């Protein structure tokens, strides 16, 4: 039986409502394996709160504390086994959570599972596919040159954060790359599935 999944999403107040609407649709209506919790830090459409009730946990920052602190704040509200990261303007493929949770269920030695991403924009549905290394060795080899995991496409074990891992709040940007360094340095394994599981928005 698959472990329980939470989706962790930070939403900035200036996000276009139509992007957030499509993003939320992709992680609930479209998903084969629906999450048990959706953790939203900042603002969200009232319609989704009414629709999902207790499934959504809304954390509102009175001031803009930035993505890194918001993610750490969101993690403290999560009590499920797995955390699926998601950005508020991207679109998860329908089988994303099913594929990633099954992988973590069957690969107990892997703490973070990513996937390939399809880049798109408002004017072009196919800007190309970004691929990432499939195992820890490949991630360690690449990390000094480029990001070995697509942050909004990963699913992570909550136990890793319970054991002391967190986003380094010294980094307002590149917090994902810093997290991967910390995870790999701590001896955790990471992997990527050789399949597109997320559409990544790249508007100008």
VOTI-853970 format. One record per atom (N, C-alpha, C, O): residue in one letter; y, x, z. Coordinates in steps of 0.1 Angstrom, whole numbers, padded with zeros to 4 digits. Example, Ala and Ser with C-alpha at 12.3 -4.5 7.8 and 13.67 -1.06 7.14 Angstrom:
BEGIN
{"a",{-0057,0132,0078}}
{"a",{-0045,0123,0078}}
{"a",{-0033,0132,0078}}
{"a",{-0033,0142,0085}}
{"s",{-0022,0128,0071}}
{"s",{-0011,0137,0071}}
{"s",{0000,0129,0079}}
{"s",{0011,0134,0080}}
! end
This chain:
BEGIN
{"x",{-0012,0008,0000}}
{"x",{0000,0000,0000}}
{"x",{0012,0009,0000}}
{"x",{0013,0018,0008}}
{"x",{0022,0006,-0009}}
{"x",{0034,0014,-0010}}
{"x",{0043,0013,0003}}
{"x",{0043,0002,0009}}
{"x",{0049,0024,0006}}
{"x",{0058,0024,0018}}
{"x",{0071,0015,0014}}
{"x",{0073,0012,0003}}
{"x",{0079,0012,0025}}
{"x",{0091,0004,0023}}
{"x",{0102,0013,0017}}
{"x",{0103,0025,0020}}
{"x",{0111,0007,0009}}
{"x",{0121,0014,0002}}
{"x",{0135,0009,0005}}
{"x",{0137,-0004,0005}}
{"x",{0144,0018,0007}}
{"x",{0158,0014,0008}}
{"x",{0166,0020,-0003}}
{"x",{0163,0032,-0007}}
{"x",{0176,0013,-0009}}
{"x",{0185,0019,-0019}}
{"x",{0198,0023,-0012}}
{"x",{0204,0015,-0005}}
{"x",{0202,0035,-0014}}
{"x",{0215,0040,-0008}}
{"x",{0225,0042,-0019}}
{"x",{0224,0050,-0028}}
{"x",{0236,0034,-0018}}
{"x",{0246,0034,-0028}}
{"x",{0260,0034,-0021}}
{"x",{0263,0026,-0012}}
{"x",{0269,0043,-0026}}
{"x",{0282,0043,-0021}}
{"x",{0291,0038,-0032}}
{"x",{0290,0042,-0043}}
{"x",{0300,0028,-0028}}
{"x",{0308,0021,-0038}}
{"x",{0323,0024,-0035}}
{"x",{0327,0020,-0024}}
{"x",{0330,0029,-0045}}
{"x",{0344,0031,-0043}}
{"x",{0352,0019,-0047}}
{"x",{0348,0012,-0056}}
{"x",{0363,0016,-0040}}
{"x",{0370,0004,-0042}}
{"x",{0375,0001,-0056}}
{"x",{0377,-0010,-0060}}
{"x",{0377,0012,-0064}}
{"x",{0382,0010,-0077}}
{"x",{0371,0009,-0088}}
{"x",{0374,0008,-0100}}
{"x",{0358,0008,-0083}}
{"x",{0347,0006,-0093}}
{"x",{0349,-0006,-0100}}
{"x",{0353,-0017,-0095}}
{"x",{0346,-0006,-0113}}
{"x",{0347,-0018,-0122}}
{"x",{0336,-0028,-0117}}
{"x",{0324,-0024,-0116}}
{"x",{0340,-0040,-0114}}
{"x",{0330,-0050,-0110}}
{"x",{0318,-0052,-0119}}
{"x",{0307,-0054,-0115}}
{"x",{0321,-0051,-0132}}
{"x",{0310,-0053,-0142}}
{"x",{0299,-0042,-0141}}
{"x",{0288,-0044,-0144}}
{"x",{0304,-0030,-0138}}
{"x",{0294,-0019,-0136}}
{"x",{0286,-0021,-0124}}
{"x",{0274,-0019,-0124}}
{"x",{0292,-0024,-0113}}
{"x",{0285,-0027,-0100}}
{"x",{0275,-0039,-0102}}
{"x",{0264,-0038,-0097}}
{"x",{0280,-0049,-0109}}
{"x",{0271,-0061,-0111}}
{"x",{0259,-0057,-0119}}
{"x",{0248,-0061,-0115}}
{"x",{0260,-0049,-0130}}
{"x",{0249,-0044,-0137}}
{"x",{0240,-0035,-0129}}
{"x",{0227,-0036,-0130}}
{"x",{0246,-0026,-0121}}
{"x",{0238,-0017,-0113}}
{"x",{0230,-0025,-0103}}
{"x",{0218,-0022,-0101}}
{"x",{0236,-0034,-0096}}
{"x",{0228,-0042,-0086}}
{"x",{0217,-0051,-0093}}
{"x",{0206,-0052,-0087}}
{"x",{0220,-0056,-0104}}
{"x",{0210,-0064,-0112}}
{"x",{0198,-0055,-0115}}
{"x",{0187,-0059,-0114}}
{"x",{0201,-0042,-0118}}
{"x",{0190,-0033,-0122}}
{"x",{0181,-0029,-0110}}
{"x",{0169,-0026,-0112}}
{"x",{0187,-0029,-0098}}
{"x",{0179,-0026,-0086}}
{"x",{0173,-0037,-0079}}
{"x",{0165,-0036,-0069}}
{"x",{0176,-0050,-0084}}
{"x",{0169,-0061,-0078}}
{"x",{0163,-0070,-0088}}
{"x",{0151,-0071,-0089}}
{"x",{0171,-0077,-0097}}
{"x",{0165,-0086,-0106}}
{"x",{0156,-0080,-0116}}
{"x",{0145,-0086,-0119}}
{"x",{0159,-0068,-0120}}
{"x",{0151,-0061,-0131}}
{"x",{0138,-0054,-0125}}
{"x",{0129,-0051,-0133}}
{"x",{0138,-0050,-0112}}
{"x",{0128,-0042,-0107}}
{"x",{0114,-0049,-0106}}
{"x",{0113,-0060,-0101}}
{"x",{0104,-0042,-0110}}
{"x",{0090,-0046,-0107}}
{"x",{0087,-0045,-0092}}
{"x",{0081,-0054,-0087}}
{"x",{0091,-0034,-0086}}
{"x",{0089,-0032,-0072}}
{"x",{0103,-0033,-0065}}
{"x",{0111,-0023,-0066}}
{"x",{0106,-0044,-0059}}
{"x",{0119,-0046,-0053}}
{"x",{0120,-0038,-0040}}
{"x",{0111,-0037,-0032}}
{"x",{0133,-0033,-0037}}
{"x",{0135,-0026,-0024}}
{"x",{0135,-0036,-0012}}
{"x",{0137,-0048,-0014}}
{"x",{0132,-0030,-0001}}
{"x",{0133,-0038,0012}}
{"x",{0147,-0039,0017}}
{"x",{0150,-0048,0024}}
{"x",{0155,-0029,0014}}
{"x",{0169,-0028,0019}}
{"x",{0178,-0022,0008}}
{"x",{0173,-0013,0001}}
{"x",{0190,-0027,0008}}
{"x",{0200,-0021,-0001}}
{"x",{0212,-0017,0008}}
{"x",{0218,-0026,0014}}
{"x",{0215,-0004,0010}}
{"x",{0225,0000,0019}}
{"x",{0238,0003,0010}}
{"x",{0238,0013,0002}}
{"x",{0248,-0005,0012}}
{"x",{0260,-0003,0004}}
{"x",{0272,0001,0013}}
{"x",{0275,-0005,0023}}
{"x",{0277,0013,0010}}
{"x",{0288,0018,0018}}
{"x",{0301,0015,0010}}
{"x",{0303,0021,0000}}
{"x",{0310,0007,0015}}
{"x",{0323,0003,0010}}
{"x",{0323,-0012,0006}}
{"x",{0320,-0020,0015}}
{"x",{0327,-0015,-0006}}
{"x",{0329,-0029,-0010}}
{"x",{0318,-0034,-0019}}
{"x",{0312,-0026,-0026}}
{"x",{0315,-0047,-0019}}
{"x",{0304,-0052,-0028}}
{"x",{0308,-0066,-0032}}
{"x",{0316,-0073,-0025}}
{"x",{0303,-0071,-0043}}
{"x",{0306,-0085,-0047}}
{"x",{0300,-0095,-0038}}
{"x",{0288,-0094,-0033}}
{"x",{0308,-0105,-0034}}
{"x",{0304,-0115,-0024}}
{"x",{0291,-0122,-0029}}
{"x",{0283,-0126,-0021}}
{"x",{0290,-0123,-0042}}
{"x",{0278,-0131,-0048}}
{"x",{0265,-0124,-0044}}
{"x",{0255,-0131,-0041}}
{"x",{0265,-0111,-0044}}
{"x",{0253,-0104,-0040}}
{"x",{0249,-0105,-0026}}
{"x",{0238,-0105,-0022}}
{"x",{0259,-0105,-0017}}
{"x",{0257,-0107,-0003}}
{"x",{0251,-0120,-0001}}
{"x",{0241,-0122,0007}}
{"x",{0257,-0131,-0007}}
{"x",{0251,-0144,-0006}}
{"x",{0237,-0145,-0012}}
{"x",{0229,-0153,-0006}}
{"x",{0235,-0138,-0022}}
{"x",{0222,-0139,-0029}}
{"x",{0210,-0132,-0021}}
{"x",{0199,-0138,-0020}}
{"x",{0213,-0120,-0016}}
{"x",{0203,-0112,-0010}}
{"x",{0203,-0113,0006}}
{"x",{0193,-0109,0012}}
{"x",{0213,-0118,0012}}
{"x",{0213,-0120,0026}}
{"x",{0210,-0107,0034}}
{"x",{0217,-0097,0032}}
{"x",{0199,-0107,0042}}
{"x",{0196,-0096,0051}}
{"x",{0191,-0083,0043}}
{"x",{0190,-0073,0049}}
{"x",{0188,-0085,0030}}
{"x",{0183,-0074,0022}}
{"x",{0195,-0064,0021}}
{"x",{0192,-0052,0020}}
{"x",{0207,-0069,0021}}
{"x",{0219,-0060,0019}}
{"x",{0224,-0057,0033}}
{"x",{0227,-0066,0041}}
{"x",{0227,-0044,0035}}
{"x",{0234,-0039,0047}}
{"x",{0247,-0034,0042}}
{"x",{0247,-0024,0034}}
{"x",{0258,-0040,0046}}
{"x",{0271,-0036,0041}}
{"x",{0279,-0027,0051}}
{"x",{0281,-0032,0062}}
{"x",{0282,-0015,0048}}
{"x",{0290,-0007,0057}}
{"x",{0304,-0005,0051}}
{"x",{0305,0001,0040}}
{"x",{0314,-0009,0057}}
{"x",{0328,-0008,0052}}
{"x",{0335,0003,0059}}
{"x",{0337,0003,0071}}
{"x",{0340,0013,0051}}
{"x",{0349,0023,0056}}
{"x",{0363,0019,0056}}
{"x",{0368,0014,0046}}
{"x",{0370,0019,0067}}
{"x",{0384,0015,0068}}
{"x",{0393,0024,0060}}
{"x",{0403,0019,0054}}
{"x",{0389,0036,0059}}
{"x",{0396,0046,0050}}
{"x",{0386,0053,0041}}
{"x",{0374,0053,0045}}
{"x",{0390,0059,0031}}
{"x",{0381,0066,0022}}
{"x",{0377,0079,0028}}
{"x",{0385,0089,0029}}
{"x",{0364,0080,0032}}
{"x",{0359,0092,0039}}
{"x",{0352,0101,0029}}
{"x",{0347,0112,0033}}
{"x",{0351,0097,0017}}
{"x",{0344,0105,0007}}
{"x",{0329,0102,0006}}
{"x",{0323,0096,0015}}
{"x",{0323,0106,-0006}}
{"x",{0309,0103,-0008}}
{"x",{0300,0110,0002}}
{"x",{0291,0103,0007}}
{"x",{0302,0122,0005}}
{"x",{0293,0130,0013}}
{"x",{0291,0123,0027}}
{"x",{0280,0120,0032}}
{"x",{0302,0120,0034}}
{"x",{0302,0114,0047}}
{"x",{0296,0100,0046}}
{"x",{0289,0095,0055}}
{"x",{0300,0093,0035}}
{"x",{0295,0079,0033}}
{"x",{0280,0079,0032}}
{"x",{0273,0070,0037}}
{"x",{0274,0089,0025}}
{"x",{0259,0089,0023}}
{"x",{0252,0092,0037}}
{"x",{0243,0085,0040}}
{"x",{0258,0101,0044}}
{"x",{0252,0104,0058}}
{"x",{0253,0092,0067}}
{"x",{0244,0089,0074}}
{"x",{0264,0085,0066}}
{"x",{0266,0072,0073}}
{"x",{0256,0062,0069}}
{"x",{0251,0055,0078}}
{"x",{0254,0061,0056}}
{"x",{0244,0051,0051}}
{"x",{0230,0054,0056}}
{"x",{0222,0045,0059}}
{"x",{0226,0067,0056}}
{"x",{0213,0071,0060}}
{"x",{0210,0066,0074}}
{"x",{0198,0063,0077}}
{"x",{0220,0067,0083}}
{"x",{0217,0063,0097}}
{"x",{0214,0048,0098}}
{"x",{0208,0044,0108}}
{"x",{0217,0040,0088}}
{"x",{0213,0026,0088}}
{"x",{0200,0022,0082}}
{"x",{0196,0011,0081}}
{"x",{0193,0033,0077}}
{"x",{0180,0031,0070}}
{"x",{0168,0032,0079}}
{"x",{0168,0042,0086}}
{"x",{0159,0023,0079}}
{"x",{0147,0024,0087}}
{"x",{0134,0022,0078}}
{"x",{0124,0020,0084}}
{"x",{0136,0024,0065}}
{"x",{0124,0023,0056}}
{"x",{0119,0038,0054}}
{"x",{0125,0047,0058}}
{"x",{0107,0039,0048}}
{"x",{0100,0051,0046}}
{"x",{0107,0059,0035}}
{"x",{0108,0072,0036}}
{"x",{0112,0053,0025}}
{"x",{0117,0059,0013}}
{"x",{0132,0055,0011}}
{"x",{0136,0044,0013}}
{"x",{0140,0065,0006}}
{"x",{0154,0062,0002}}
{"x",{0155,0065,-0013}}
{"x",{0153,0076,-0017}}
{"x",{0159,0055,-0020}}
{"x",{0162,0057,-0034}}
{"x",{0178,0058,-0036}}
{"x",{0185,0048,-0033}}
{"x",{0182,0069,-0041}}
{"x",{0197,0071,-0043}}
{"x",{0200,0063,-0056}}
{"x",{0192,0062,-0065}}
{"x",{0213,0059,-0057}}
{"x",{0218,0051,-0068}}
{"x",{0233,0052,-0068}}
{"x",{0239,0050,-0058}}
{"x",{0239,0054,-0080}}
{"x",{0253,0053,-0081}}
{"x",{0257,0039,-0086}}
{"x",{0249,0033,-0093}}
{"x",{0269,0035,-0083}}
{"x",{0273,0021,-0085}}
{"x",{0276,0018,-0100}}
{"x",{0279,0006,-0103}}
{"x",{0275,0028,-0109}}
{"x",{0278,0025,-0123}}
{"x",{0266,0028,-0132}}
{"x",{0267,0027,-0144}}
{"x",{0254,0032,-0126}}
{"x",{0242,0035,-0133}}
{"x",{0233,0023,-0133}}
{"x",{0235,0013,-0126}}
{"x",{0222,0024,-0141}}
{"x",{0212,0014,-0143}}
{"x",{0198,0019,-0141}}
{"x",{0194,0028,-0149}}
{"x",{0191,0014,-0131}}
{"x",{0177,0018,-0129}}
{"x",{0168,0010,-0139}}
{"x",{0170,-0002,-0141}}
{"x",{0158,0018,-0145}}
{"x",{0149,0011,-0153}}
{"x",{0140,0002,-0144}}
{"x",{0138,0005,-0133}}
{"x",{0134,-0009,-0150}}
{"x",{0126,-0019,-0142}}
{"x",{0115,-0013,-0134}}
{"x",{0111,-0018,-0124}}
{"x",{0109,-0002,-0139}}
{"x",{0097,0004,-0132}}
{"x",{0100,0015,-0123}}
{"x",{0091,0022,-0118}}
{"x",{0113,0018,-0122}}
{"x",{0117,0030,-0114}}
{"x",{0111,0031,-0100}}
{"x",{0104,0040,-0097}}
{"x",{0113,0021,-0092}}
{"x",{0109,0021,-0078}}
{"x",{0094,0021,-0077}}
{"x",{0088,0027,-0068}}
{"x",{0087,0013,-0086}}
{"x",{0073,0013,-0086}}
{"x",{0067,0027,-0089}}
{"x",{0057,0031,-0082}}
{"x",{0072,0033,-0099}}
{"x",{0067,0046,-0103}}
{"x",{0069,0057,-0092}}
{"x",{0060,0065,-0089}}
{"x",{0082,0057,-0087}}
{"x",{0085,0068,-0077}}
{"x",{0078,0066,-0064}}
{"x",{0074,0075,-0058}}
{"x",{0077,0053,-0059}}
{"x",{0071,0051,-0046}}
{"x",{0056,0054,-0047}}
{"x",{0050,0059,-0038}}
{"x",{0050,0050,-0059}}
{"x",{0036,0053,-0061}}
{"x",{0033,0069,-0061}}
{"x",{0024,0073,-0055}}
{"x",{0043,0076,-0067}}
{"x",{0042,0091,-0067}}
{"x",{0042,0096,-0053}}
{"x",{0034,0104,-0049}}
{"x",{0052,0092,-0045}}
{"x",{0053,0096,-0031}}
{"x",{0041,0092,-0023}}
{"x",{0036,0099,-0014}}
{"x",{0035,0080,-0026}}
{"x",{0023,0076,-0018}}
{"x",{0012,0085,-0021}}
{"x",{0003,0087,-0012}}
{"x",{0011,0090,-0033}}
{"x",{-0001,0098,-0037}}
{"x",{0001,0113,-0036}}
{"x",{-0008,0121,-0039}}
{"x",{0014,0118,-0034}}
{"x",{0017,0132,-0033}}
{"x",{0024,0134,-0020}}
{"x",{0036,0135,-0019}}
{"x",{0016,0135,-0009}}
{"x",{0022,0136,0005}}
{"x",{0030,0149,0007}}
{"x",{0038,0149,0016}}
{"x",{0027,0159,-0002}}
{"x",{0034,0172,0000}}
{"x",{0048,0172,-0006}}
{"x",{0055,0182,-0005}}
{"x",{0052,0161,-0014}}
{"x",{0065,0161,-0021}}
{"x",{0075,0152,-0013}}
{"x",{0071,0141,-0009}}
{"x",{0087,0158,-0010}}
{"x",{0097,0151,-0002}}
{"x",{0107,0144,-0011}}
{"x",{0113,0134,-0006}}
{"x",{0109,0149,-0023}}
{"x",{0119,0143,-0032}}
{"x",{0113,0142,-0046}}
{"x",{0108,0152,-0051}}
{"x",{0114,0130,-0052}}
{"x",{0109,0128,-0065}}
{"x",{0120,0123,-0074}}
{"x",{0126,0113,-0071}}
{"x",{0123,0130,-0085}}
{"x",{0133,0126,-0094}}
{"x",{0127,0122,-0107}}
{"x",{0115,0118,-0108}}
{"x",{0135,0121,-0118}}
{"x",{0130,0116,-0131}}
{"x",{0140,0121,-0141}}
{"x",{0151,0126,-0138}}
{"x",{0136,0119,-0154}}
{"x",{0145,0122,-0165}}
{"x",{0156,0110,-0165}}
{"x",{0153,0099,-0160}}
{"x",{0167,0113,-0171}}
{"x",{0178,0103,-0172}}
{"x",{0182,0101,-0187}}
{"x",{0183,0111,-0194}}
{"x",{0186,0089,-0190}}
{"x",{0191,0086,-0204}}
{"x",{0206,0084,-0202}}
{"x",{0211,0075,-0195}}
{"x",{0214,0093,-0208}}
{"x",{0229,0092,-0207}}
{"x",{0234,0081,-0217}}
{"x",{0229,0080,-0228}}
{"x",{0244,0073,-0213}}
{"x",{0250,0063,-0221}}
{"x",{0264,0061,-0218}}
{"x",{0269,0066,-0208}}
{"x",{0271,0053,-0226}}
{"x",{0285,0050,-0223}}
{"x",{0288,0036,-0228}}
{"x",{0279,0029,-0233}}
{"x",{0300,0031,-0226}}
{"x",{0303,0018,-0231}}
{"x",{0302,0016,-0246}}
{"x",{0300,0005,-0251}}
{"x",{0304,0028,-0253}}
{"x",{0304,0027,-0268}}
{"x",{0291,0033,-0274}}
{"x",{0289,0031,-0286}}
{"x",{0282,0039,-0266}}
{"x",{0270,0044,-0272}}
{"x",{0259,0043,-0262}}
{"x",{0260,0048,-0250}}
{"x",{0248,0037,-0265}}
{"x",{0237,0035,-0256}}
{"x",{0228,0047,-0255}}
{"x",{0220,0048,-0245}}
{"x",{0229,0057,-0264}}
{"x",{0220,0068,-0264}}
{"x",{0228,0081,-0266}}
{"x",{0231,0085,-0278}}
{"x",{0232,0087,-0255}}
{"x",{0239,0100,-0256}}
{"x",{0230,0112,-0254}}
{"x",{0234,0123,-0253}}
{"x",{0217,0109,-0253}}
{"x",{0207,0119,-0251}}
{"x",{0200,0118,-0238}}
{"x",{0205,0111,-0229}}
{"x",{0188,0124,-0237}}
{"x",{0180,0124,-0225}}
{"x",{0181,0137,-0218}}
{"x",{0180,0148,-0225}}
{"x",{0184,0137,-0205}}
{"x",{0184,0150,-0197}}
{"x",{0171,0151,-0190}}
{"x",{0166,0142,-0183}}
{"x",{0164,0163,-0192}}
{"x",{0151,0165,-0185}}
{"x",{0153,0176,-0174}}
{"x",{0162,0184,-0174}}
{"x",{0144,0175,-0165}}
{"x",{0145,0184,-0153}}
{"x",{0131,0190,-0150}}
{"x",{0121,0184,-0154}}
{"x",{0130,0201,-0142}}
{"x",{0118,0207,-0139}}
{"x",{0108,0198,-0132}}
{"x",{0113,0190,-0124}}
{"x",{0095,0199,-0135}}
{"x",{0086,0190,-0129}}
{"x",{0080,0193,-0115}}
{"x",{0074,0185,-0109}}
{"x",{0083,0206,-0111}}
{"x",{0077,0210,-0098}}
{"x",{0087,0219,-0090}}
{"x",{0098,0222,-0095}}
{"x",{0083,0222,-0078}}
{"x",{0092,0230,-0069}}
{"x",{0095,0244,-0075}}
{"x",{0106,0249,-0074}}
{"x",{0085,0250,-0081}}
{"x",{0087,0263,-0087}}
{"x",{0098,0263,-0098}}
{"x",{0106,0272,-0099}}
{"x",{0097,0253,-0106}}
{"x",{0107,0251,-0117}}
{"x",{0121,0248,-0111}}
{"x",{0131,0253,-0117}}
{"x",{0121,0240,-0101}}
{"x",{0134,0237,-0094}}
{"x",{0140,0249,-0089}}
{"x",{0152,0251,-0090}}
{"x",{0133,0258,-0082}}
{"x",{0138,0270,-0076}}
{"x",{0143,0280,-0087}}
{"x",{0153,0287,-0085}}
{"x",{0137,0280,-0098}}
{"x",{0141,0288,-0109}}
{"x",{0154,0284,-0116}}
{"x",{0162,0292,-0120}}
{"x",{0156,0270,-0116}}
{"x",{0167,0265,-0123}}
{"x",{0180,0264,-0114}}
{"x",{0191,0264,-0119}}
{"x",{0178,0262,-0101}}
{"x",{0189,0258,-0092}}
{"x",{0201,0267,-0093}}
{"x",{0212,0263,-0090}}
{"x",{0198,0280,-0096}}
{"x",{0209,0290,-0096}}
{"x",{0218,0288,-0109}}
{"x",{0229,0294,-0110}}
{"x",{0213,0281,-0119}}
{"x",{0220,0278,-0131}}
{"x",{0225,0264,-0133}}
{"x",{0236,0262,-0138}}
{"x",{0217,0255,-0128}}
{"x",{0220,0240,-0131}}
{"x",{0212,0232,-0120}}
{"x",{0204,0237,-0113}}
{"x",{0216,0219,-0120}}
{"x",{0210,0210,-0110}}
{"x",{0196,0207,-0114}}
{"x",{0193,0203,-0125}}
{"x",{0186,0209,-0105}}
{"x",{0172,0206,-0108}}
{"x",{0168,0192,-0107}}
{"x",{0156,0189,-0110}}
{"x",{0177,0183,-0101}}
{"x",{0173,0169,-0099}}
{"x",{0186,0161,-0102}}
{"x",{0197,0165,-0099}}
{"x",{0184,0149,-0108}}
{"x",{0195,0140,-0110}}
{"x",{0197,0132,-0098}}
{"x",{0188,0123,-0094}}
{"x",{0208,0134,-0091}}
{"x",{0210,0128,-0078}}
{"x",{0208,0113,-0077}}
{"x",{0201,0108,-0069}}
{"x",{0214,0105,-0087}}
{"x",{0212,0091,-0086}}
{"x",{0199,0086,-0091}}
{"x",{0196,0074,-0091}}
{"x",{0190,0095,-0094}}
{"x",{0176,0091,-0099}}
{"x",{0165,0095,-0089}}
{"x",{0154,0094,-0093}}
{"x",{0169,0100,-0077}}
{"x",{0159,0105,-0068}}
{"x",{0154,0094,-0058}}
{"x",{0162,0085,-0055}}
{"x",{0142,0096,-0053}}
{"x",{0137,0088,-0042}}
{"x",{0132,0099,-0032}}
{"x",{0125,0108,-0035}}
{"x",{0137,0097,-0019}}
{"x",{0134,0107,-0009}}
{"x",{0127,0101,0003}}
{"x",{0128,0089,0006}}
{"x",{0120,0110,0010}}
{"x",{0114,0105,0023}}
{"x",{0124,0105,0034}}
{"x",{0131,0115,0036}}
{"x",{0125,0094,0041}}
{"x",{0134,0092,0052}}
{"x",{0130,0102,0063}}
{"x",{0139,0107,0071}}
{"x",{0118,0105,0065}}
{"x",{0113,0114,0076}}
{"x",{0120,0128,0075}}
{"x",{0122,0135,0085}}
{"x",{0123,0132,0063}}
{"x",{0130,0145,0060}}
{"x",{0144,0145,0067}}
{"x",{0147,0155,0073}}
{"x",{0151,0134,0067}}
{"x",{0164,0133,0073}}
{"x",{0162,0131,0088}}
{"x",{0170,0136,0096}}
{"x",{0152,0125,0092}}
{"x",{0149,0123,0107}}
{"x",{0146,0137,0113}}
{"x",{0148,0139,0125}}
{"x",{0141,0146,0105}}
{"x",{0138,0160,0110}}
{"x",{0149,0169,0109}}
{"x",{0148,0181,0112}}
{"x",{0161,0164,0105}}
{"x",{0173,0173,0106}}
{"x",{0180,0176,0093}}
{"x",{0191,0181,0093}}
{"x",{0174,0172,0081}}
{"x",{0181,0174,0069}}
{"x",{0193,0164,0068}}
{"x",{0191,0152,0072}}
{"x",{0204,0168,0062}}
{"x",{0215,0159,0059}}
{"x",{0224,0164,0048}}
{"x",{0222,0176,0045}}
{"x",{0232,0156,0043}}
{"x",{0242,0161,0033}}
{"x",{0252,0169,0040}}
{"x",{0257,0165,0051}}
{"x",{0255,0181,0035}}
{"x",{0265,0190,0041}}
{"x",{0279,0185,0039}}
{"x",{0284,0185,0027}}
{"x",{0286,0181,0050}}
{"x",{0299,0175,0048}}
{"x",{0310,0185,0045}}
{"x",{0322,0181,0044}}
{"x",{0307,0197,0044}}
{"x",{0316,0207,0040}}
{"x",{0319,0206,0025}}
{"x",{0328,0212,0019}}
{"x",{0310,0199,0018}}
{"x",{0311,0197,0003}}
{"x",{0315,0183,0000}}
{"x",{0307,0173,0002}}
{"x",{0327,0181,-0005}}
{"x",{0331,0168,-0010}}
{"x",{0326,0165,-0024}}
{"x",{0324,0153,-0028}}
{"x",{0323,0176,-0031}}
{"x",{0317,0175,-0044}}
{"x",{0305,0184,-0044}}
{"x",{0304,0192,-0035}}
{"x",{0296,0183,-0053}}
{"x",{0284,0191,-0054}}
{"x",{0275,0190,-0041}}
{"x",{0267,0199,-0038}}
{"x",{0277,0178,-0034}}
{"x",{0269,0177,-0022}}
{"x",{0254,0175,-0025}}
{"x",{0245,0178,-0017}}
{"x",{0251,0171,-0037}}
{"x",{0237,0170,-0041}}
{"x",{0230,0184,-0043}}
{"x",{0219,0186,-0038}}
{"x",{0238,0192,-0050}}
{"x",{0232,0206,-0052}}
{"x",{0231,0213,-0039}}
{"x",{0221,0220,-0037}}
{"x",{0240,0211,-0029}}
{"x",{0239,0217,-0016}}
{"x",{0227,0212,-0009}}
{"x",{0219,0219,-0002}}
{"x",{0224,0199,-0010}}
{"x",{0212,0193,-0004}}
{"x",{0200,0198,-0009}}
{"x",{0190,0201,-0002}}
{"x",{0199,0200,-0023}}
{"x",{0186,0206,-0028}}
{"x",{0184,0220,-0023}}
{"x",{0173,0224,-0020}}
{"x",{0195,0228,-0022}}
{"x",{0193,0242,-0017}}
{"x",{0188,0241,-0002}}
{"x",{0178,0248,0001}}
{"x",{0193,0232,0006}}
{"x",{0189,0231,0020}}
{"x",{0174,0226,0020}}
{"x",{0167,0231,0029}}
{"x",{0171,0217,0012}}
{"x",{0157,0211,0012}}
{"x",{0147,0222,0008}}
{"x",{0137,0224,0014}}
{"x",{0150,0229,-0003}}
{"x",{0141,0240,-0008}}
{"x",{0140,0251,0003}}
{"x",{0129,0257,0005}}
{"x",{0152,0255,0009}}
{"x",{0152,0266,0019}}
{"x",{0143,0262,0031}}
{"x",{0137,0270,0037}}
{"x",{0143,0249,0034}}
{"x",{0136,0244,0046}}
{"x",{0121,0243,0043}}
{"x",{0113,0240,0052}}
{"x",{0117,0245,0030}}
{"x",{0103,0246,0027}}
{"x",{0097,0233,0021}}
{"x",{0085,0231,0020}}
{"x",{0106,0223,0019}}
{"x",{0101,0210,0013}}
{"x",{0098,0212,-0002}}
{"x",{0104,0220,-0009}}
{"x",{0089,0204,-0007}}
{"x",{0086,0204,-0021}}
{"x",{0094,0192,-0028}}
{"x",{0096,0182,-0023}}
{"x",{0098,0195,-0041}}
{"x",{0105,0185,-0049}}
{"x",{0097,0184,-0063}}
{"x",{0090,0193,-0066}}
{"x",{0099,0173,-0070}}
{"x",{0093,0172,-0083}}
{"x",{0101,0162,-0091}}
{"x",{0110,0155,-0086}}
{"x",{0098,0162,-0104}}
{"x",{0104,0152,-0113}}
{"x",{0093,0146,-0121}}
{"x",{0084,0152,-0125}}
{"x",{0095,0133,-0124}}
{"x",{0085,0126,-0133}}
{"x",{0090,0128,-0147}}
{"x",{0102,0126,-0150}}
{"x",{0081,0131,-0156}}
{"x",{0085,0133,-0170}}
{"x",{0087,0120,-0178}}
{"x",{0080,0118,-0188}}
{"x",{0096,0112,-0173}}
{"x",{0098,0099,-0179}}
{"x",{0112,0095,-0175}}
{"x",{0117,0097,-0164}}
{"x",{0119,0088,-0184}}
{"x",{0132,0083,-0181}}
{"x",{0131,0071,-0172}}
{"x",{0125,0061,-0175}}
{"x",{0137,0071,-0160}}
{"x",{0137,0060,-0151}}
{"x",{0151,0055,-0147}}
{"x",{0153,0046,-0139}}
{"x",{0162,0062,-0153}}
{"x",{0175,0058,-0149}}
{"x",{0184,0060,-0162}}
{"x",{0183,0070,-0168}}
{"x",{0193,0050,-0164}}
{"x",{0203,0052,-0174}}
{"x",{0216,0056,-0167}}
{"x",{0221,0049,-0158}}
{"x",{0221,0068,-0171}}
{"x",{0232,0074,-0164}}
{"x",{0245,0073,-0172}}
{"x",{0246,0078,-0184}}
{"x",{0255,0066,-0166}}
{"x",{0268,0063,-0173}}
{"x",{0276,0076,-0174}}
{"x",{0279,0083,-0164}}
{"x",{0282,0079,-0186}}
{"x",{0290,0090,-0188}}
{"x",{0303,0086,-0196}}
{"x",{0306,0092,-0206}}
{"x",{0310,0076,-0191}}
{"x",{0322,0072,-0197}}
{"x",{0333,0083,-0195}}
{"x",{0333,0090,-0185}}
{"x",{0343,0084,-0204}}
{"x",{0354,0094,-0203}}
{"x",{0362,0090,-0191}}
{"x",{0372,0097,-0188}}
! end
